[in-house]
Amino acid sequence: MMNLQADALTSSIEMRTDAHGSEGHPAASGDYLSGQHTLADVTETISRMTETPAPRWWWYGFILSGLVTLGGIFAAVYLIVTGVGVWGLNQPVGWAFDITNLVFWIGIGHAGTLISAILFLFRQKWRTSINRFAEAMTLFAVICAGIFPTIHVGRIWMLWFFAPLPNDQAIWPQFYSPLVWDAFAIGTYFTVSLLFWYLGLVPDLATLRDRAKSRTRQVIFGILALGWRGSVRHWRHYESAYLLLAGLATPLVVSVHSVVSMDFATSVLPGWHATIFPPYFVAGAIFSGFAMVLTLMIPMRQLFKLQDYITDRHLDHMAKVLLATGLMVGYAYGVEFFSAWYSANETERFVFLNRAFGPYGWSYWIMVSCNVLVPQLFWVRRFRTNAWVLFVASILVNVGMWFERFVIIVTSLHRDFLPASWGMFVPTWVDVLQMVGAFGLFFLLLLIFVRLLPAISIAEMKLLLPHESMPGQPSAAASAAGTSTAGGSTAGASITSLSSRWPEKRTLVARFSSVASLSEALRRLADRGIAGVDAYAPYPAHELIAAMKLRRSPLPWFTLAGGLFGLTLGLLGMWYIHGVEYPIIVGGKQPGTWQGFVPVAFEMTVLFAAFATVGGLLWKCGLPKLYHPLFGVKNFERVTDDAFFVSVEEADETTARLLADAGAVELMPVEEVA
């Protein structure tokens, strides 16, 4: 856009260097971002992972994981065409690799929500470098988990029987069944995790949009970014929505694996009917999930040279979590044996002794060695910060956690109440190929993710920089274009020329070099009572929200309304199905017994609350809005990189001078008001 000009040049305002100067780079705060970095450095380093050509190792991994995935698809198609008899299942082992892999992958998916949601609620800054990667891992793990119950039903075209609809024989799904609870829990967990992940991506998608060199990338990322432009008013609602989704996702971490554990705990089979299963499964899920994050994060840290962003402090914290959850899992193993001995039930005692010393005893001791003994290394700090030790230990933990699920399922089944019914489970090539194929799909999706989207949150990493000493630095694109930058341009250069005869009131945009100077400008505008003001920043700067004196976001009311609607819909729907439409007594429970409705009602509450939160965010922010007049302002694309802007509607010459005096380095008009 043209600078403010007029017929007669009357004054020239000198460009001033920010009080912090232009020399050097501000140091990062704490131990969660090493080295010297600026806003532009963070943007460039993380964006480069998606913008540069794929390295050779990526293609090797992509081809290998793709071939393994094709093998898994072939095995699944063969099973669907032939029948589940191609698995090694038999009597009495009717569950084996299929449910083992389901529970394993659901457990892997727990770390993403834990890191993003629970650690966010506790304001743990060390989550910042790893939360995006862990969230993506959650989604891909749940996709892999969903494969196994889908194909385990044998006739997958009947899978819609799980939906809350009557089937072709007018029979409704049984909402007292933990298997139906599973369907709702896993579906809700995936949906809320997807919304949480995408919401965190929106500011970074806008960054990729503004850095795009090709029209195709610009259009794709522009659509995905929903027209995000870094408005402080939007950041206010965004942070509220992110906090609310974190609060909604946190109980899902507990509920999902608790519901999965009820498949076992509500049975009457020795080795399964244990009340310790829900907390035991949750601790084990976090244990295996964090191990998988380390397994994937450590190579990525090395291959993309992200040692400044994923520091030894991150590794230390992750190792401590592994140690703590490993102790919980080991405690649960001991409690199981103690309960079997204390029960004075010979059958229960036999099941647990058979686990340790029976035909599958080797799998039990692999489980104990990997899950109990290996984490003890992390009492020593040198091992907690050694990437190689952590990498090997994380792989062993994942092996041990897979065998934990195998031990619980298979060893509890293969010795029936009657010795005449005893049998051994031996996996077939279909079992093995489907298990390996799921790993191939998981790694394939992760490789695609790190190539297409930022694996580390750009906006959140900028929060780790010391904002009080963070002058904007030129991005690569800005430097190449030769645009003026804060404090680093030619001394004494004129930023604008103002006329004594302001032609008309118009929307005015001013660029600032730092959040401090922008805050000062906003305070001056507020003191003058100037309306129609909005500010724009590359990260959620709370000082700007305070300077604009914005009220709290009303989004919690949207969340409450959505949750109440979901709760009402769930309870009334299940009451109608089992109390009116299909009144059948199950397990001695009278039709309409509300206690069995609690798991599904809870999932419905969380699901609709999440939908209402995201919907309210979009409505209050006026998104999606793929075009905005500000997008045509010169240098405004840097708002997602390292620049700070303020816009004033119906600005006059006095407003322009006020902004210039407050430290603006560039003043530009907007021809049309949004």
C-alpha distance (Angstrom), angle and dihedral (degrees) to the residues before:
residue distance angle dihedral
M1 . . .
M2 3.76 . .
N3 3.80 118.4 .
L4 3.80 118.3 -111.9
Q5 3.75 104.8 -80.0
A6 3.76 137.1 164.3
D7 3.78 139.8 -176.2
A8 3.78 95.4 -91.7
L9 3.79 120.1 41.0
T10 3.78 104.9 -138.7
S11 3.77 106.4 162.6
S12 3.73 144.0 8.4
I13 3.75 125.1 -152.2
E14 3.75 115.2 -148.8
M15 3.78 119.0 -127.0
R16 3.76 107.5 -113.2
T17 3.74 127.6 -151.8
D18 3.78 114.7 -122.0
A19 3.78 114.5 -100.6
H20 3.78 89.7 -107.5
G21 3.77 92.8 56.9
S22 3.76 131.8 -131.0
E23 3.76 100.1 -99.3
G24 3.79 120.7 105.7
H25 3.75 130.9 -12.0
P26 3.76 127.8 -76.1
A27 3.76 115.8 -108.7
A28 3.77 119.4 -112.9
S29 3.76 118.4 -111.4
G30 3.77 124.7 -115.8
D31 3.79 125.9 -11.9
Y32 3.81 96.6 -65.8
L33 3.81 95.3 83.8
S34 3.78 115.0 34.3
G35 3.78 127.1 -159.6
Q36 3.80 131.3 17.5
H37 3.80 115.6 -48.2
T38 3.78 141.2 163.8
L39 3.78 130.7 -160.2
A40 3.79 90.7 -94.9
D41 3.81 91.4 49.6
V42 3.80 91.6 56.0
T43 3.80 91.9 48.1
E44 3.79 93.5 47.4
T45 3.81 97.1 46.0
I46 3.80 96.5 49.3
S47 3.81 97.0 37.4
R48 3.79 91.3 50.0
M49 3.81 89.5 68.4
T50 3.81 89.3 68.0
E51 3.81 100.1 33.0
T52 3.80 103.9 50.9
P53 3.83 123.0 75.9
A54 3.79 114.4 -83.0
P55 3.81 111.9 -93.1
R56 3.79 120.8 -120.2
W57 3.80 94.1 -105.7
W58 3.80 89.4 57.3
W59 3.79 92.0 56.4
Y60 3.81 91.4 48.6
G61 3.79 90.6 51.8
F62 3.80 92.5 43.9
I63 3.81 93.9 52.1
L64 3.81 94.1 44.0
S65 3.80 95.1 47.3
G66 3.80 89.9 43.9
L67 3.80 91.9 54.8
V68 3.81 91.5 47.4
T69 3.80 89.7 49.5
L70 3.80 90.5 52.2
G71 3.81 88.0 53.3
G72 3.79 89.9 54.0
I73 3.80 91.2 48.7
F74 3.80 90.6 51.0
A75 3.82 91.2 51.4
A76 3.82 91.3 48.3
V77 3.81 92.8 49.8
Y78 3.81 90.4 46.7
L79 3.82 89.9 52.2
I80 3.80 93.3 48.0
V81 3.80 92.4 49.4
T82 3.81 95.3 42.7
G83 3.83 105.0 29.7
V84 3.80 137.6 -112.1
G85 3.79 89.4 -71.4
V86 3.80 87.5 88.7
W87 3.80 87.4 72.5
G88 3.77 120.0 82.0
L89 3.79 92.2 -110.8
N90 3.78 117.7 133.5
Q91 3.77 141.0 148.3
P92 2.95 121.5 -36.3
V93 3.85 92.9 11.4
G94 3.79 100.3 66.1
W95 3.82 94.3 151.8
A96 3.79 122.9 47.4
F97 3.81 134.3 122.4
D98 3.81 94.1 5.8
I99 3.81 96.3 59.7
T100 3.81 92.1 33.4
N101 3.79 89.9 59.1
L102 3.81 92.7 42.5
V103 3.81 93.0 56.0
F104 3.81 91.6 40.7
W105 3.81 94.2 54.7
I106 3.80 93.3 42.9
G107 3.79 87.3 54.3
I108 3.81 91.5 50.2
G109 3.78 88.6 54.0
H110 3.81 93.1 59.2
A111 3.80 97.8 75.3
G112 3.78 95.0 65.6
T113 3.77 94.7 57.2
L114 3.79 92.1 41.1
I115 3.81 93.0 52.8
S116 3.78 95.2 42.1
A117 3.78 101.5 37.6
I118 3.80 112.0 24.4
L119 3.79 95.9 36.8
F120 3.80 89.5 45.7
L121 3.79 90.9 53.8
F122 3.79 88.9 51.6
R123 3.83 90.0 47.7
Q124 3.79 94.1 -121.7
K125 3.80 106.1 169.1
W126 3.78 94.5 -163.2
R127 3.81 90.1 75.0
T128 3.81 90.5 69.5
S129 3.80 98.9 83.5
I130 3.78 95.9 45.4
N131 3.80 107.5 29.8
R132 3.83 97.4 88.7
F133 3.79 92.6 50.1
A134 3.80 91.8 45.6
E135 3.82 91.9 49.2
A136 3.80 91.0 53.2
M137 3.79 89.4 47.7
T138 3.81 88.6 54.1
L139 3.79 92.8 55.7
F140 3.79 94.5 46.3
A141 3.81 92.5 46.1
V142 3.81 91.5 52.1
I143 3.82 89.4 49.9
C144 3.80 89.4 53.2
A145 3.80 90.4 46.4
G146 3.79 91.8 52.0
I147 3.79 91.6 59.2
F148 3.79 95.2 69.0
P149 3.81 103.6 54.2
T150 3.80 87.5 41.5
I151 3.79 93.9 59.1
H152 3.80 94.4 31.7
V153 3.81 91.5 71.2
G154 3.80 86.7 68.2
R155 3.79 96.1 -143.7
I156 3.80 99.6 57.3
W157 3.79 91.3 -176.7
M158 3.81 85.5 73.3
L159 3.80 92.2 57.5
W160 3.78 91.1 102.6
F161 3.81 87.3 74.0
F162 3.83 85.1 85.3
A163 3.81 90.4 62.9
P164 3.83 116.8 97.7
L165 3.79 90.7 -103.2
P166 3.80 133.1 101.0
N167 3.79 113.3 -101.9
D168 3.79 125.8 -129.6
Q169 3.82 89.7 -78.4
A170 3.82 93.0 53.2
I171 3.82 90.8 -108.6
W172 3.79 116.1 140.0
P173 3.84 123.4 -144.8
Q174 3.79 113.8 -92.6
F175 3.80 107.4 -107.8
Y176 3.80 91.3 -170.1
S177 3.82 89.5 65.0
P178 3.83 120.1 99.4
L179 3.81 87.5 -143.6
V180 3.81 90.1 63.7
W181 3.80 88.6 44.1
D182 3.81 86.4 55.3
A183 3.79 91.9 55.3
F184 3.80 92.4 52.0
A185 3.81 94.6 41.3
I186 3.80 95.8 49.4
G187 3.81 92.9 41.8
T188 3.81 92.4 50.1
Y189 3.79 92.5 44.5
F190 3.80 92.1 52.1
T191 3.81 93.5 45.8
V192 3.82 95.9 47.9
S193 3.82 91.2 43.6
L194 3.81 89.7 51.2
L195 3.82 91.8 50.6
F196 3.81 90.8 46.5
W197 3.80 92.0 49.0
Y198 3.79 94.7 46.3
L199 3.80 93.4 46.4
G200 3.80 89.8 55.0
L201 3.80 89.9 49.0
V202 3.81 97.6 53.8
P203 3.86 98.0 85.8
D204 3.81 90.5 45.2
L205 3.80 92.0 48.1
A206 3.81 86.5 55.5
T207 3.81 88.3 52.3
L208 3.80 91.4 53.5
R209 3.81 89.0 46.1
D210 3.79 92.0 54.6
R211 3.82 92.5 45.8
A212 3.80 95.5 45.3
K213 3.80 114.6 128.2
S214 3.81 96.1 -169.6
R215 3.77 129.1 59.2
T216 3.81 91.3 -128.1
R217 3.81 94.2 56.7
Q218 3.78 90.7 44.0
V219 3.81 92.6 54.0
I220 3.81 95.3 43.5
F221 3.79 95.5 47.4
G222 3.80 90.5 39.4
I223 3.80 90.7 58.6
L224 3.80 93.2 44.1
A225 3.83 91.9 47.8
L226 3.83 89.7 57.0
G227 3.80 91.4 -140.6
W228 3.81 95.4 -58.5
R229 3.80 110.4 176.7
G230 3.82 104.6 172.0
S231 3.80 96.9 -105.4
V232 3.79 113.2 174.0
R233 3.80 88.0 -135.1
H234 3.78 88.1 56.0
W235 3.81 92.8 45.9
R236 3.82 88.6 55.4
H237 3.81 92.1 57.0
Y238 3.80 91.9 37.8
E239 3.80 94.0 57.2
S240 3.79 90.9 47.0
A241 3.82 91.5 50.7
Y242 3.81 91.8 46.9
L243 3.80 91.0 50.8
L244 3.81 91.8 48.3
L245 3.80 93.0 48.9
A246 3.80 89.0 48.8
G247 3.80 89.0 53.2
L248 3.81 91.0 48.9
A249 3.79 94.2 46.0
T250 3.81 94.7 49.5
P251 3.84 96.9 71.7
L252 3.80 88.1 45.4
V253 3.80 88.8 65.3
V254 3.78 87.4 60.6
S255 3.79 98.7 35.7
V256 3.81 100.9 48.9
H257 3.77 98.3 56.6
S258 3.80 91.1 35.1
V259 3.80 88.8 57.4
V260 3.82 91.0 45.6
S261 3.80 89.2 51.4
M262 3.81 90.0 54.0
D263 3.80 88.7 68.5
F264 3.79 83.7 72.2
A265 3.80 104.9 25.1
T266 3.82 95.0 56.1
S267 3.80 92.1 54.7
V268 3.81 126.2 92.1
L269 3.79 94.9 -131.3
P270 3.83 116.9 121.9
G271 3.77 109.2 -112.9
W272 3.79 92.2 29.9
H273 3.80 110.0 54.8
A274 3.82 95.1 79.4
T275 3.79 125.1 135.0
I276 3.80 89.7 -148.9
F277 3.80 91.2 69.1
P278 3.85 99.1 90.3
P279 3.85 97.2 54.4
Y280 3.80 90.2 33.5
F281 3.81 91.9 54.4
V282 3.81 92.8 45.3
A283 3.81 92.9 51.9
G284 3.79 90.4 45.9
A285 3.80 91.3 49.2
I286 3.80 92.3 53.1
F287 3.81 88.9 45.4
S288 3.80 94.3 53.8
G289 3.81 93.2 38.6
F290 3.79 94.1 55.5
A291 3.80 89.7 45.6
M292 3.81 90.5 55.1
V293 3.81 91.0 48.2
L294 3.80 88.6 55.9
T295 3.80 92.2 44.9
L296 3.80 90.2 56.9
M297 3.80 101.0 30.4
I298 3.81 98.3 54.5
P299 3.84 95.8 57.8
M300 3.82 90.9 42.8
R301 3.80 89.6 51.0
Q302 3.79 89.8 54.8
L303 3.81 99.7 39.1
F304 3.81 95.3 48.0
K305 3.83 93.5 36.9
L306 3.78 94.1 -122.0
Q307 3.79 98.0 150.7
D308 3.82 90.2 125.5
Y309 3.80 91.1 54.6
I310 3.81 100.3 37.5
T311 3.78 100.7 40.7
D312 3.78 134.9 -177.4
R313 3.80 86.9 -97.8
H314 3.81 89.2 63.6
L315 3.80 90.7 50.3
D316 3.79 90.2 48.7
H317 3.81 92.9 53.6
M318 3.79 93.0 45.5
A319 3.80 90.6 51.1
K320 3.81 90.6 50.9
V321 3.79 90.1 53.4
L322 3.80 89.5 50.5
L323 3.79 90.4 50.4
A324 3.82 93.5 48.5
T325 3.81 95.6 46.4
G326 3.80 90.7 42.1
L327 3.79 88.9 57.6
M328 3.81 89.5 50.0
V329 3.79 91.3 51.4
G330 3.81 91.6 47.4
Y331 3.80 89.6 50.0
A332 3.81 89.6 51.9
Y333 3.82 90.7 52.4
G334 3.79 89.7 53.2
V335 3.81 93.4 46.5
E336 3.80 90.5 52.4
F337 3.79 92.0 55.8
F338 3.78 92.6 42.7
S339 3.82 91.8 50.6
A340 3.81 91.1 49.9
W341 3.80 91.3 50.6
Y342 3.83 95.0 42.6
S343 3.82 92.9 47.9
A344 3.84 90.5 68.6
N345 3.81 85.9 -143.2
E346 3.79 108.7 140.4
T347 3.78 93.5 -157.2
E348 3.81 92.1 52.3
R349 3.79 91.3 47.6
F350 3.79 91.0 49.1
V351 3.82 92.4 52.6
F352 3.80 93.3 54.9
L353 3.78 95.4 42.3
N354 3.79 87.6 49.5
R355 3.80 89.6 53.3
A356 3.77 92.0 57.3
F357 3.81 101.9 33.7
G358 3.81 106.0 17.8
P359 3.83 129.9 93.6
Y360 3.82 91.3 -69.0
G361 3.81 93.9 44.7
W362 3.81 90.4 115.3
S363 3.83 90.1 64.5
Y364 3.81 91.2 50.3
W365 3.79 93.0 53.9
I366 3.80 91.8 46.5
M367 3.81 86.5 54.5
V368 3.80 93.9 49.5
S369 3.80 94.4 43.9
C370 3.81 94.7 50.1
N371 3.80 99.0 38.2
V372 3.81 102.7 36.0
L373 3.80 108.5 23.7
V374 3.82 102.4 36.2
P375 3.85 95.8 55.9
Q376 3.81 89.9 55.8
L377 3.81 86.7 78.2
F378 3.77 88.4 74.1
W379 3.78 94.2 71.1
V380 3.82 82.2 83.6
R381 3.80 114.6 72.9
R382 3.81 93.2 -149.2
F383 3.80 89.3 63.5
R384 3.81 92.3 44.6
T385 3.80 91.5 59.8
N386 3.80 98.0 37.9
A387 3.81 106.2 102.4
W388 3.80 94.5 -158.0
V389 3.79 94.1 50.5
L390 3.79 90.5 47.2
F391 3.79 92.5 47.9
V392 3.80 94.3 51.9
A393 3.81 92.1 42.3
S394 3.82 92.0 50.6
I395 3.80 91.1 53.3
L396 3.80 91.0 49.5
V397 3.80 90.4 49.6
N398 3.80 90.8 52.9
V399 3.80 89.8 49.8
G400 3.79 90.3 49.3
M401 3.80 93.4 48.1
W402 3.79 92.0 51.1
F403 3.80 89.2 52.2
E404 3.82 90.0 47.2
R405 3.80 89.8 62.8
F406 3.80 90.7 43.0
V407 3.82 91.2 51.7
I408 3.81 93.8 48.3
I409 3.80 94.0 48.6
V410 3.79 106.9 34.7
T411 3.82 102.7 32.9
S412 3.81 90.4 50.4
L413 3.79 90.8 54.5
H414 3.79 108.4 36.4
R415 3.83 93.9 70.6
D416 3.81 105.7 56.4
F417 3.82 126.4 -170.1
L418 3.80 89.4 -94.2
P419 3.82 117.8 56.0
A420 3.80 87.6 -144.4
S421 3.82 87.8 66.4
W422 3.79 96.5 51.4
G423 3.78 116.8 123.8
M424 3.80 143.1 160.2
F425 3.77 127.6 -121.1
V426 3.80 116.0 -134.7
P427 3.82 116.3 179.7
T428 3.79 118.2 -127.3
W429 3.78 126.5 -142.0
V430 3.81 88.0 -94.8
D431 3.82 91.3 57.0
V432 3.79 92.0 49.5
L433 3.80 96.4 42.6
Q434 3.79 92.8 50.2
M435 3.80 91.3 49.6
V436 3.82 92.1 48.4
G437 3.81 90.6 43.1
A438 3.81 90.4 57.4
F439 3.81 89.3 55.5
G440 3.80 88.9 48.9
L441 3.81 91.1 52.6
F442 3.80 91.1 47.5
F443 3.80 94.2 53.1
L444 3.80 92.1 41.2
L445 3.81 91.9 56.1
L446 3.81 91.5 46.4
L447 3.80 92.4 50.9
I448 3.79 90.6 50.8
F449 3.80 90.1 47.9
V450 3.82 96.1 53.5
R451 3.81 90.1 49.7
L452 3.80 97.7 48.7
L453 3.82 105.8 32.4
P454 3.82 137.0 33.6
A455 3.80 107.8 -86.5
I456 3.82 89.5 -159.5
S457 3.79 124.1 47.8
I458 3.81 107.3 -105.9
A459 3.80 96.2 -166.2
E460 3.80 94.3 46.5
M461 3.81 93.5 47.2
K462 3.80 88.3 57.2
L463 3.79 88.6 60.6
L464 3.81 88.1 66.5
L465 3.80 91.2 62.6
P466 3.82 118.1 93.3
H467 3.81 98.3 -102.8
E468 3.77 95.3 -165.7
S469 3.82 89.3 66.3
M470 3.75 101.4 32.6
P471 3.81 112.1 113.9
G472 3.76 114.1 179.8
Q473 3.78 115.6 -98.3
P474 3.78 125.7 -158.4
S475 3.75 117.3 -92.5
A476 3.77 119.5 -136.8
A477 3.78 90.8 -101.9
A478 3.78 92.8 49.8
S479 3.79 92.7 48.0
A480 3.77 91.9 49.2
A481 3.80 90.4 51.2
G482 3.78 91.8 49.6
T483 3.78 94.9 -126.3
S484 3.78 122.3 162.3
T485 3.79 117.4 -97.2
A486 3.75 137.2 -165.8
G487 3.73 115.8 -76.2
G488 3.76 93.7 -24.5
S489 3.80 100.1 81.5
T490 3.78 128.6 91.6
A491 3.80 110.5 -57.7
G492 3.74 114.2 -110.4
A493 3.78 95.7 17.7
S494 3.77 114.1 150.9
I495 3.80 116.0 -114.6
T496 3.78 96.9 -165.6
S497 3.74 146.6 -19.0
L498 3.76 119.4 -124.1
S499 3.75 126.3 -156.5
S500 3.77 127.0 -137.9
R501 3.80 86.0 -137.9
W502 3.81 107.6 58.3
P503 3.83 103.7 -159.0
E504 3.82 98.6 -147.3
K505 3.75 143.9 -30.7
R506 3.77 112.4 -82.7
T507 3.78 142.0 157.0
L508 3.78 108.5 -77.9
V509 3.81 126.3 -160.8
A510 3.79 123.1 -161.3
R511 3.77 127.0 -169.2
F512 3.80 121.1 -145.2
S513 3.77 131.0 -166.0
S514 3.80 98.5 -137.9
V515 3.75 143.3 17.4
A516 3.82 89.9 -113.0
S517 3.80 94.3 59.3
L518 3.79 91.5 44.3
S519 3.81 90.6 50.9
E520 3.79 89.6 52.7
A521 3.81 91.0 50.9
L522 3.80 91.3 50.1
R523 3.80 91.1 51.2
R524 3.79 91.3 51.8
L525 3.78 91.7 48.7
A526 3.81 90.3 49.1
D527 3.81 91.6 49.0
R528 3.81 89.7 53.3
G529 3.82 90.4 49.4
I530 3.79 92.4 -123.0
A531 3.82 111.3 168.2
G532 3.79 131.8 -155.0
V533 3.81 93.4 50.9
D534 3.79 124.9 151.2
A535 3.79 131.5 166.7
Y536 3.79 131.0 -151.2
A537 3.80 129.4 -153.0
P538 3.82 138.6 166.6
Y539 3.81 92.3 -121.2
P540 3.83 136.9 23.8
A541 3.80 100.0 -80.0
H542 3.79 107.4 -169.8
E543 3.79 92.5 -164.7
L544 3.80 88.9 64.1
I545 3.80 91.4 51.3
A546 3.81 88.8 51.5
A547 3.80 92.5 47.0
M548 3.81 91.0 52.8
K549 3.83 90.3 47.5
L550 3.79 92.2 -133.9
R551 3.77 120.3 179.1
R552 3.77 124.2 -121.8
S553 3.76 115.8 -78.9
P554 3.83 115.2 -97.8
L555 3.81 91.8 -142.7
P556 3.85 94.7 109.5
W557 3.80 87.9 68.7
F558 3.79 90.0 55.3
T559 3.80 89.3 50.8
L560 3.80 92.1 49.4
A561 3.80 92.6 48.9
G562 3.80 92.3 48.2
G563 3.80 92.4 48.0
L564 3.79 93.2 50.0
F565 3.79 90.6 48.5
G566 3.82 91.5 50.6
L567 3.80 92.1 47.2
T568 3.81 92.4 49.4
L569 3.79 93.1 45.3
G570 3.80 92.2 49.0
L571 3.80 96.9 47.6
L572 3.80 95.9 42.4
G573 3.79 92.0 44.8
M574 3.80 94.6 51.7
W575 3.81 92.3 42.5
Y576 3.80 90.1 52.9
I577 3.81 93.2 46.5
H578 3.81 97.5 47.6
G579 3.79 99.8 25.5
V580 3.80 101.6 41.5
E581 3.80 116.0 7.0
Y582 3.81 100.9 36.0
P583 3.84 109.3 13.5
I584 3.78 104.8 179.1
I585 3.79 128.9 152.0
V586 3.80 112.2 -122.6
G587 3.78 121.7 -175.1
G588 3.79 91.3 -14.1
K589 3.81 92.5 -58.1
Q590 3.77 115.1 135.0
P591 3.80 118.0 -124.5
G592 3.78 111.2 -85.1
T593 3.81 95.7 23.8
W594 3.79 99.7 162.6
Q595 3.81 99.4 -155.0
G596 3.79 91.3 75.0
F597 3.79 89.9 54.3
V598 3.81 95.4 61.7
P599 3.85 99.3 90.7
V600 3.81 94.8 49.3
A601 3.82 92.7 40.8
F602 3.80 89.4 52.5
E603 3.81 92.4 50.9
M604 3.81 91.1 48.0
T605 3.80 90.2 50.7
V606 3.79 93.1 52.8
L607 3.81 93.4 42.6
F608 3.79 96.8 53.2
A609 3.80 92.0 40.1
A610 3.82 88.5 56.6
F611 3.80 91.9 47.9
A612 3.81 90.8 49.7
T613 3.82 91.6 48.4
V614 3.79 94.4 52.8
G615 3.80 92.3 41.0
G616 3.81 90.8 50.4
L617 3.80 90.7 49.1
L618 3.79 92.7 53.3
W619 3.80 91.8 46.0
K620 3.80 95.9 48.6
C621 3.82 91.7 45.8
G622 3.78 94.3 45.5
L623 3.80 91.3 -122.9
P624 2.94 142.7 -169.9
K625 3.78 92.8 48.7
L626 3.77 108.0 149.2
Y627 3.80 94.8 -174.1
H628 3.77 129.2 43.0
P629 3.82 128.2 166.9
L630 3.80 89.9 -121.5
F631 3.80 89.4 67.0
G632 3.81 87.0 71.1
V633 3.80 94.3 55.4
K634 3.79 114.8 108.5
N635 3.82 112.8 -100.0
F636 3.80 92.9 0.7
E637 3.82 88.8 124.2
R638 3.80 85.9 72.4
V639 3.81 90.1 70.2
T640 3.80 87.7 89.1
D641 3.79 91.0 47.0
D642 3.80 118.6 39.3
A643 3.81 110.4 -41.0
F644 3.81 133.5 98.1
F645 3.80 124.2 -148.2
V646 3.78 140.3 -175.5
S647 3.79 126.4 -162.7
V648 3.79 125.0 -159.0
E649 3.78 122.1 -169.0
E650 3.81 118.0 -138.6
A651 3.78 92.6 7.7
D652 3.80 121.1 179.3
E653 3.78 133.7 -161.9
T654 3.80 91.6 -84.2
T655 3.79 91.1 55.9
A656 3.79 90.7 49.5
R657 3.80 91.9 52.1
L658 3.81 90.5 47.2
L659 3.80 90.9 54.6
A660 3.78 91.9 46.4
D661 3.79 91.8 50.3
A662 3.83 89.7 49.1
G663 3.80 90.3 60.1
A664 3.81 107.5 -86.4
V665 3.79 112.2 164.0
E666 3.79 95.2 -165.4
L667 3.80 135.3 21.8
M668 3.78 122.2 -161.8
P669 3.81 135.3 171.1
V670 3.79 125.4 -131.5
E671 3.77 112.4 -139.7
E672 3.81 96.4 -148.6
V673 3.77 131.3 28.6
A674 3.82 118.6 -125.0
